[in-house]
Amino acid sequence: MSFVVEIQPETLPQTDNSVGIYLGISSIAKSSNGTKVDTPKTLKKRIKK
């Protein structure tokens, strides 16, 4: 399945803030401000339940 969505670009206000994003194995992503995105449970682990 696929679909196309048309959107208008949104201009965001300029700030001096920046965030670095690090991609990894134990977590999918971790940002320099401390936000962590854990890896999703694999299908195999969910089927065992």
N, C-alpha and C positions, 0 to 999 in steps of 0.2 A: 504494500500500500504506500502511496506517496501522495502528497498534496502540496500546492503552492500557495503561499500567503503573501500578499502585497502589503507592505507597511510603509509609512512615511518616516524617514529618519528624524530622530529627536535630538535637538542640540542641547547638550548638558552644560551647566555652568562650569566655568574654569575654577579649579581648586589647586592647592599646592600639595594635596594628599596623593600618595601613590601606594600601591600594594603589589608585592611580588607573589607569584603563584608557582609553587614547586610541585611537580608531578612525581608520584612515587608508587611503590608497591604496597606497603602496609596501609596507606591511605591513598585514595585517588588523587587528591590535591590538598595542599596545605598552604595557606597564605601567610605572608609575613606579619599580618596583624593577629595571627593565632587561630583563625578560622580553619577547621579541619573537615574534610569530606571523606568519610570512611568508605572503603570498598563495599560494593553491594554484595549481599549473600549470593553465592552461586546457586544455580538451579539444583545441582546435586544435593546441597545441604538442605534446601527447602523441601525436596522430595522425600528425604529421610523422615520428616515429621509426619 
